[in-house]
Amino acid sequence: MHSLQFTAASSSNGMVERDFTVGDVPGVLWSPAPGAERAPLVLMGHGGGNHKKHPAMAGRARLLVAGCGFHVAVIDAPGHGDRPRTAHDEQEIAELFRARAAGEPEGPIVVRYNAHLAELAVPEWRATLDALQELPEIGADKPVGYFGINMGTAIGIPLVAVEPRITAAVFGQHWPDVLVEKAKQITVPIEFDMQWDDEHISREAALALFDAFASKEKTLHANAGRHKELPRFEADSAVRFFARHLGRAVTPPA
């Protein structure tokens, strides 16, 4: 079992940002100011081609920390951020760019590549969760959530399917293909985002993945717009969702 090592720290506006490693996996942990009471943890998965400190990750973390006092952790997926690409990564990325330039569907390539990344990333996430729960400000007695869209869903669904410590999750914007059987194993509350006019993921495909979850409580948010036009207010909705299911009150913006 790898221990967590902090490598850098900074703070601003009442939020602490700490870089860490668990083995050779780099991550970042955003937390309330020191001295706050022990709080739940939200794990976030970043999108394809992005990284742990992408503005979308930092922005969502800020909402979760400031709004509910959560701890929020993100790790770089294999081949992303500060992690080197393998020959397999380079091959799949080149194939994706070729298909995009040729006007061919991207879905089959993304589904295949993300499934490969999920096989690698799920054990890394579980080891990271083990290490984070060793921290006194987090501990093992508080609930854990998961928040991931696009590739974050491709990795998150297999993770939540096998990780009983995660008790609520926000997913969205991915093809059902290899994820349906994993989704059928998930029973925790789910919020699911889709774009009604998504040029890559058909409505039927998005609805099929939502339908597969075995959760008694699952909510579908279908927004008008194309793939990259997911409204920013969905992040605010995710904060309220996690506040309900992880047992925190939402603090209005100052």
Protein Blocks (a to p, Z undefined) as FASTA:
>chain_A
ZZdddfbdcdeehiacddddehjaccddddddehiacdddddddddehiafklfklmmmm
mmmmmmnopacdddddehiajbccdfklmmmmmmmmmmmmnopafklmmmmmmmmmmmmm
mmmmmmmmmmmmmpmklopmbccddddehjlmmmmmmmmmmmmkbgbdcdehiafklmmm
mmmmpcbdcdddddfklckbcfklmmmmmmmpmcfbdcddddeddfklccfklmmmmmmm
mmmmnopacdddZZ
